[in-house]
Amino acid sequence: MHRVTVSVHAEDPISRLGVESQLRARPDLWVVEPGQETPESVALVVVDALDESATRLLRRLHRAGPAKLVLVPARIDDAGLSLAVEHGVVGVVRRAEASAERLSHIVLAVARGEGALPADLLGRLMAQMGRLQRQVLEPRGLTLLGLSTREVDVLRLIADGLDTREIASKLSYSERTVKNILHDVTSRLQLRNRAHAVAYALRNGLI
């Protein structure tokens, strides 16, 4: 049986030892000490709330890597949820729901590359993203994936088979402007060429 390596980070030793004890009973998990993680590992971060101390811990783990992060908070609000996502958290399970079976399920899902959020937190996160799009990005002509409206327009026309001259005419830009837009997109997103840029936009549902 393949066993997923998991570590437990907590602000107090009692919490860490308690969660470790739950996980050691699971045959599909292998508990290691903090600092012994590999890229295939999952790190559980047990906190009361995402306060300054917990945020520092998440930031340190995210920067150090290499494990995938799962947050186990006693409580979490919208601001804490945003901070968790910003610091690399890919799974959340509330401490009140953190049975051995539930923790094992979350750890295995995250190890497979899946995200894991309670339904209500997922809804709150989607609402936050919607507000970010409406209030911050759209007034600046940007999308959540970092492309401006005019960049999306150019990529859509490339996908339709138009060349640089035709795109310039269609959008009332100069040909140099169209070339500069393409160069900015490919450079910023580290894409190889215009075909790669179109593929990126298609893959992310932008065109």
Number of C-alpha atoms within 10 A of each C-alpha: 6 8 13 18 23 29 24 23 24 19 14 10 9 10 15 18 14 11 21 21 13 15 23 15 13 15 12 15 20 17 22 16 12 14 15 13 19 14 11 15 25 27 27 28 22 24 25 15 17 23 12 9 12 20 17 13 17 24 17 12 21 17 10 10 17 17 23 24 28 27 27 25 20 16 14 20 12 13 11 17 20 16 17 23 15 13 19 19 22 20 23 26 23 19 17 10 12 18 15 16 14 11 23 20 13 23 28 19 14 21 20 11 11 12 15 19 17 11 9 9 17 14 12 15 18 12 13 16 14 14 13 14 17 14 11 14 17 15 9 12 14 18 17 13 11 13 19 17 14 14 18 19 16 22 27 18 18 18 18 9 11 15 13 19 14 15 21 18 11 12 13 11 13 14 16 12 13 22 14 12 18 19 14 14 20 18 12 11 13 11 16 10 14 16 14 13 20 22 16 16 19 14 10 10 9 16 15
